[in-house]
Amino acid sequence: MIPLRVVIADDQPMMRAGFKAVLEATGNIEVVAEAGNGEEAVAAATKHAPDVVLMDIRMPVMDGIEATRRLGRQRVLILTTFGLDEYIIDALRAGASGFLLKDAPTAEVVHAVRAVAAGDAVLAPAVTRQLLDQVGRRLPAAVSRTPDDLAQLTDREQEVLRMLAAGLTNAEISEALVLSEATVKTHVSHLLGKLGLRDRVQAVIYAYETGLIAPAAE
């Protein structure tokens, strides 16, 4: 089994060491490089082409948001101290594939890295719905997205997108729509492809921008 390749970017050496120890203890995740600031993170990710970049937000020289933006389609898992970090929305905009609390349990850290490497997006279950509502309230009116784009989707795909944007897992969508999880995954894959979206996080932003889903009332 080919190990997953990870770059860890955090300005605290002890934090990098901790994550490295946790990941490499699995035996199939390799930390190929470490970075102490965003500029080093971009250079390391460009050189090593890792499966996942673990990226702290607050770093010197270049912060994690700008580094994430410059990495384009690289899969970035943002490290944050709080579940609703004030910079999370900017990180979403920059293209982050998910968020991981720095004090997350070991198993959660490993799961998050594997999930992002597999193309899934990671939003901590405990804060997902609250986070999505915060994102929805703070996103500006749609500029580059229009509801017309939704015409590409079937009614079922639009239904799946609404549920996905509300924070439901594939299993929850499967139960609600009385479909197999495999069918739900197929719908998710198709709607992402039709809309030119990379993952579930981008789908959430899209759903709010087009007004397909509205944030919960305060």
Secondary structure, DSSP 4 states (H G I P E B T S, - for coil): -PPEEEEEE-S-HHHHHHHHHHHHTTSSEEEEEEESSHHHHHHHHHHH--SEEEEESS-SSS-HHHHHHHTTTS-EEEEESSTT-TTHHHHHHHT--EEEETT--HHHHHHHHHHHHTT--B--TTTHHHHHHHHHHHSPSPSS--GGGGGGS-HHHHHHHHHHHTT--HHHHHHHHT--HHHHHHHHHHHHHHHT--SHHHHHHHHHHTTSS-PPP-
